[in-house]
Amino acid sequence: MRRSKNWLVAGSMGLLVVGFAAPSAAQDTPKVEVAGGWNYIAARSDADDTWEHFYKGGFGEVAVNLSDRWGVLGNVAYQQKTITEVGGDIKVKVIPYLFGVRFSSRNNEKVTPFAQFLAGASSLKASQGSDSVDETPFTWQVGGGLNVAVNDRLGARAGLDYIRIHGTDDGEISGGEAIQGLRISAGIVVGF
């Protein structure tokens, strides 16, 4: 029994050494990356076949790289659209606040592909004249993209994500239905 325990401890220590050896070999990996730019979302509720297109949008994000492959990040996006109805214009705003993990492949010094999973909440607001309603449902997003290096610190970013905003039972905007969408983003990324 004692011998098995020793092997278990030795094996665990070996895995830790190997797991931390690769990240320390990649000294060029920035500790922090800050990104921002434009994003577009096509979204629809699960009960609807019509896609709404949000062309006016932007995003900001901060990622902390824990190793050359794994990082944690926070992402805030903003989408706005005016929908014309018979009763007047309705302004719709969608602001997801998401946090999660990212896996990056840094095998090529010029191009860094990444995949990420984020979760949080979205602030949904619809207003018409002086009337407005809002809700804040649970939201998750999965996707990825590419960072293309311009120099050692600056790069261009392109991304594609699937986003799902869960409806709330009493939601006046979502009507209790989930909203799904595709997000395309383009911007810059700066490493520190």
Secondary structure, DSSP 8 states (H G I E B T S, - for coil): -HHHHHHHHHHHHHHHHHHHHHHHH-TTS-SEEEEEEEEEEEEEETT----EEE-EEEEEEEEEESSSSEEEEEEEEEEEEEEEETTEEEEEEEEEEEEEEEEE--SSSSEEEEEEEEEEEEEEEEEETTEEEEE--EEEEEEEEEEEESSSSEEEEEEEEEEEE---TT-TTTTT--EEEEEEEEEEEEE-
